[in-house]
Amino acid sequence: MSETKPANEALCLAALRDHDRDRYLAALLTPADRRAGVAALYAYNAELARVRELVREPLPGEVRLQYWRDLLQGAGHGANEANPVAAELLQATRTYQLPVGPLAAMADARIFDLYDDPMETVVMFEGYAGETAATLIQLTSLVLDPAAAASAADTAGHAGVAQAVAGCLLLLPIHRARGQVYLPLEILRAVGLEGPDLLKGADKARLSAAIEAFAGLGLDHLEKARRSGTPSRSILPAYLPATLARRVLLSARSRGAAILDHDIRPPQWRRQLRMMATLVSGRI
């Protein structure tokens, strides 16, 4: 067991390095005695986020998501030792007494990713972000310092929505290629567009207005996160990935429809410096 646990932690970190570089860097900046739990949560999130990439049809994707729900609810199929992410996630839930409900809800929320139904409203998007990015921040905070996490729920919620908006803006080219519309129809319709118009990408002026409004939603939540209070330094590492959202949101707001075909993610060295600066300053 003493050899298996470090090996699973290393495998979780390796998976993050390949599939979620920002959270991989954030995990490395987490205190060593909590890193295994944080890496397990981040690797679990990466597994959920990748399901759409790994399947051709929704049904196999739902089966993959059901595997994680069964695992968390104690109805796993066979031994979990062969899956390092599963083994480490279960260990983290036991060690840090993490609530199973929000972890399972993360898998439930990802069912949306498997289909091409559009995101209808801003409230619907905020709910999706709350069950994915915001929940991940809160659970990571519980690993780091349960007492401090309890007093920062509002901050985690708003930071998670801001991070989710930034993530969807970064993934717009990929989502368009798949026929997915995460930018709420409520925002598109406010500028005279529908989901297919986003996928076609022809009306640049109106698309720029919609993207500006969506980025503005993310910036509004980021400001609310900051106004709700600075998280304790003990849980600050949980917010490191979310601190990268501001630059993306500002870039999307200024560039508009140009982001449909161009990557606006800052280079890795800038993202790493931003996270390190957050740890030094103590402010998200």
N, C-alpha and C positions, 0 to 999 in steps of 0.2 A: 504493500500500500504506500509506503514511503517513497517508492520509486514511481509508482503509477500516478500519484497526484501531481508531482512536478511535471511529469511527461504530458499529462492532460492539459495542464496550464500552458505549457509550451506549444502544444498543438492548437489550442484555442488562439493563442497569440499569432501563430503562423497563419491560421485561417483569416484572422483580422488583417494581417499584413497583406494578404492577397486580395481581400474582398472589401475591406473598410479601413483604408489607411488612416483616416483621421481618428477613428476610435482606437486603432492600434497605437498611434502616438499618444493618445490620451491615456490609454492603459499603462503605457510605459512611464507616464508622469504621475501615476497613482502610487501612493505609499506601498512598498513591497509587501507588507503583511496583509493588504487588502486586494492586491492585484489579481489573485486567482479568481476571487468572486466577481470582480469587475470584468475581467476578461471573459468569464463564463457568460455573463449577461450580454456583453457586446457580441460575442460569438453567436449566441442564441438569436439575437436581433438580426445579425447578418444572415443566418440560415433562413429566417422568415422572409427577409427582404429579397433573397435570391430565388425564391420558389418560382416566380414567374419566368425567370431566365432558364430554369431547368426543365420545364415541362412544355409540351406543345398544346395541351388541352387543359381546361380548368379542373376536370375531375381528378387527374393524377396530382394536381397541385393541392386540391382539398384533402387528398389522402395524406400527403406530406404534412400538411398543417395539423391534421387529426392525430398524426403520430406524436407531435409535441404536446397536444392537449391531453392525450392518453398518458403520456409520460408524466406530466405534471400532476395529473389526477390519480396517479397510482395504478393505472391500467395499461402499462406499457406492454409491448409485444416482444417477449424474449428478454435476454440480458442486455443491459445498456452499456456494459463495459467496453464493447467494441466501438461505441460512438463517444469519442472524448468530449464533445460539446455536451451531449446528454449527461454523461457521467459527472462532468464538472458543474453543470447547471443544477443537478440534483444535490450535489455536495454543497453548493452555495445556498440553496433553499434551506438545507438543514442547518448549516453553520450560522447563517444570519437570520434564520426564521423569516424568510421572505414570504409574503402572501402569494398563494398560488393563483388566486382569482385574476389579479392584474397581469400575471405572466401568461395565463391562458387567453385573456382578452387580447393580448398582443397578437396571438395567432389568429384569433377570430377576426380582428381588424384587417388582417392581410388577405382575407378572402376577397376583398374589394380588388386587390391587385390582379387577381386571376381572370377577371372579366373586363370587358370593354365598356361597361356602363359608366357614363360620365359622373363626376362629382357634381351634385345638383346645387348645393347651397354652401355659403360660408360656414354656417353652423355645422353642416355635415362634414366639411373639411376639418373644422376645429375638433370635432369629435374623433375623427380618424387620427389626427395629430395627437390628441390627448391620450389615445389608447396605444400609440406607438412611441413617438419621440419623447413626449412628456412623461409617460409611464417609465420609460427607460431611465430618464434622469432621476425620477423619484426612487426607483428601485436601486439604482447605483448609489444614491445618497444614503439609502438604508444600509447598504453594505459598509459605507464609509463611517457613518455616525447616525444611528437611528434617532437620537434625540434632536439633533440639528435638522434632520430630514423632515421631521414632523412639523417644524415651524416654517418650512420653506415650500410648502405645497403649491401656493399661488405662484411663486417665482418659477418653480419647475413647470407648472402648466403653461405659463406664457412663454417661457424660453423654449419649451418643446414645440409650440405652434410656430414660433419664429423659425426654429430650425427646420421644421417640416416644410414651411413655405420655401425657404432657401433651397432645400433639397429638391423639391419639385421643380423649381426654376432651373436648377442645374441639370435635371433629367428631362427637361422639355424635349430636346431632340430625340432622345430614346423613346419617351412616351409617345411622341407623334408617330414615330416609325412603327410602333406597336398598335396604334389606333386608340391610345388611352388619353383621357381628358381628366386631369387632376385639377386644373384651374377651374374653380366653380362656375357652373353655367350662370349663376346669379350675377357674377362679375362680367362674364362675356355678354350676357343679354343687356346689361346696363350700357354697353357701348354698341349695341346693335349686332352682335354676333351670336352664333350657335357653336356647338361642339365641332361639327364638320369644318367650320371656318378656321378654327385653330389648327386642325389637322392639315388643311390645305395650305395655310400660311400665306394667302395671297393679299389680304387686306392689311398691309403693314401698319397703316395709321391707326386703325381701330385695335389691332392686336397690340400695338405699343401701348395704347391707353389701358387695355385690359391687364397687360403685364405690369404696368406702372401701378395700377390699383392693387393687384395681388401682392406685389412687393411692398406696397404701402401697408397692407394688412400685416405682413410679417414684421415690418418696422414698428408698427403700432404695438404689437405684442411684445416685441423686444423692449420697447420703452416701458411698457407695463411691468415687465419682469424686473427692470432696473428700479422702478418706483416702488415695487412691492418689498424691496429690501435686499441688501447684499447678503448672499448666502455665507454662512460660517465658513471659515477657511478649511475646516475639517471636511466639508462636502464640496468644496470648490472644484476638485477634479471632475466631479460628475457633470459640471457645466462646460468643461473645456470644448467639446465638439460644438456646443451651441454658440460659443463666442465667435465662431467662424462665420456665423450667419450674416452679420451686419454688412461686411464687405460685399458679399454676394447680393444681398438685397439692394444695396445702394447701386451696384453695377447694373443690376437688372432694371431698376427704376430709370436709370439714365440711358440705357442702351435700347430698351424696348424690344421690338420684334427682332432686332439683330441677334438676340440670344437664341432664337429658334434654330440657328445654324452654327452657332459658335459657342465654344466652351468658355465660360466666364469664371471658372474656378481659379482662385489664386494659386501660384506655384506652391509646391509642398513646403519649401523652406519658409515661405511667408506664413503658412498655416501653422507650422511648428513654432515659429517665433511668437505668433499671436497667442497660442496656448501657454507658452512659457511666460509671456508678459502678464497674462491673466493671473498665473500663480504668484508672480512677484507683486503685482499691484493689489491683488485681493478683490478686484472688481470684475464683474462679467461684462 
